[in-house]
Amino acid sequence: MKANGQTTLRDTVTLTGNGVHSGKPVRLTIHPADVNHGIVFLRTGLANGRERLIEARHIAVSATELCTVIGESDSGAVATIEHLMSALAGLGIDNALIEVDGPEIPILDGSAALFVEAFDRVGLASQSAARRYVKVLRPVRVQQGKAFAELRPRDKGFRLDVEIDFDTPLIGRQRKIVDLSATVYRREIANARTFGFMRDVERLWKAGFALGASLENTVALGEDRILNEEGLRHPDEFVRHKLLDAIGDLALSGLPLIGAYHSYCGGHRLNFMVLDALFSDRANYAIVEGEARREQGHAEIAGGIAVPAFAPDIH
């Protein structure tokens, strides 16, 4: 599919599962949408039959502890949106209405692979309107202790440079740099799973987190070994998942980014903060437009991804 026109799904996609933090079952239905619709969540299943629309924008973020949440809990929120948002952004899907009947997006296998497979089954549809982008014009940087995230100008495309540094030989220091495209996303990022440490189980449960985590949806780290029998999907699966999360969080810019992102020991909070810094000054960015396309494109179909088989500090 050409890169300069907007894209939606050819048909509706439905997925079901449990939230990794809430443990609650949820039904997720992703509908095609018209040009310039953007990504919008329709939160159903609220008290008294209420429903609520929430735009997938950084200004809607209400929490970033262990996951990204949009909307307010008292009026209707949706948590753990980052993997779904990552899959949409990774494949270049501009317009979709996401109907969700519970408080959290299903965790599925802990990665974005099953979202990608579902989108590939129905295919993507080219739309006639030109795609718009947020082009980074001036560097912005946010920092918390040793951790930082920054966005810098770049002539074209979106490059991500993500580095993590965990004080355990099971992870250690890992770094990965990618120029984002649908091909790269499918091959190198989509199937990297969330991960966490068994030592933090009790603390998280008491705080109401990780109630739906298991070895089927999380890479679990013990004191000296990976507890999942199948092991890792990639030697550097941990940093790949951080990349996956960053793509999803940064998709809350509302439009694809043209620029370069760099983070060290980052996470949901810093990803939100760097978007907030970018949009805090109109001189930091410009909205630019690509050329419209008229022809219909076809999604590239990815090969099947095997689903692997505790409640850790979810990352």
JODA-V353106 format. One record per backbone hydrogen bond with DSSP energy under -1.0 kcal/mol. NH is the residue of the N-H (numbers start at 1). CO is the residue of the C=O. If there is no record, write none. Layout:
nh->NH co->CO
nh->NH co->CO
This chain:
nh->6 co->129
nh->8 co->125
nh->10 co->123
nh->13 co->30
nh->15 co->28
nh->17 co->26
nh->19 co->24
nh->23 co->19
nh->26 co->17
nh->28 co->15
nh->29 co->99
nh->30 co->13
nh->31 co->97
nh->37 co->34
nh->40 co->96
nh->41 co->54
nh->42 co->98
nh->43 co->52
nh->44 co->100
nh->46 co->50
nh->49 co->46
nh->50 co->47
nh->52 co->43
nh->54 co->41
nh->56 co->39
nh->57 co->55
nh->58 co->252
nh->60 co->57
nh->61 co->58
nh->62 co->69
nh->63 co->69
nh->69 co->63
nh->70 co->78
nh->71 co->60
nh->76 co->72
nh->78 co->70
nh->79 co->103
nh->81 co->68
nh->85 co->81
nh->86 co->82
nh->87 co->83
nh->88 co->84
nh->89 co->85
nh->90 co->86
nh->91 co->87
nh->93 co->88
nh->94 co->7
nh->95 co->7
nh->96 co->38
nh->97 co->31
nh->98 co->40
nh->99 co->29
nh->100 co->42
nh->101 co->27
nh->105 co->79
nh->107 co->18
nh->110 co->107
nh->112 co->190
nh->116 co->112
nh->117 co->113
nh->118 co->114
nh->119 co->115
nh->120 co->116
nh->121 co->117
nh->122 co->118
nh->123 co->119
nh->125 co->8
nh->127 co->6
nh->131 co->4
nh->133 co->288
nh->134 co->256
nh->135 co->286
nh->136 co->258
nh->137 co->284
nh->138 co->284
nh->140 co->151
nh->142 co->149
nh->144 co->147
nh->147 co->144
nh->148 co->264
nh->149 co->142
nh->150 co->262
nh->151 co->140
nh->152 co->260
nh->159 co->259
nh->160 co->178
nh->161 co->261
nh->162 co->176
nh->163 co->263
nh->164 co->174
nh->166 co->172
nh->168 co->166
nh->171 co->168
nh->172 co->168
nh->174 co->164
nh->176 co->162
nh->178 co->160
nh->180 co->158
nh->185 co->181
nh->186 co->182
nh->187 co->183
nh->188 co->184
nh->189 co->185
nh->190 co->185
nh->192 co->189
nh->194 co->110
nh->196 co->219
nh->198 co->221
nh->200 co->197
nh->201 co->198
nh->204 co->200
nh->205 co->201
nh->206 co->202
nh->207 co->203
nh->208 co->205
nh->209 co->204
nh->211 co->21
nh->212 co->20
nh->217 co->214
nh->218 co->214
nh->219 co->194
nh->221 co->196
nh->222 co->225
nh->227 co->220
nh->231 co->228
nh->237 co->234
nh->240 co->236
nh->241 co->237
nh->242 co->238
nh->243 co->239
nh->244 co->240
nh->245 co->241
nh->246 co->242
nh->247 co->243
nh->248 co->244
nh->249 co->245
nh->250 co->246
nh->251 co->247
nh->252 co->249
nh->253 co->250
nh->254 co->251
nh->258 co->134
nh->259 co->157
nh->260 co->152
nh->261 co->159
nh->262 co->150
nh->263 co->161
nh->264 co->148
nh->265 co->163
nh->271 co->267
nh->272 co->268
nh->273 co->269
nh->274 co->270
nh->275 co->271
nh->276 co->272
nh->277 co->273
nh->278 co->274
nh->279 co->275
nh->284 co->281
nh->286 co->135
nh->288 co->133
nh->290 co->131
nh->314 co->312
nh->315 co->195
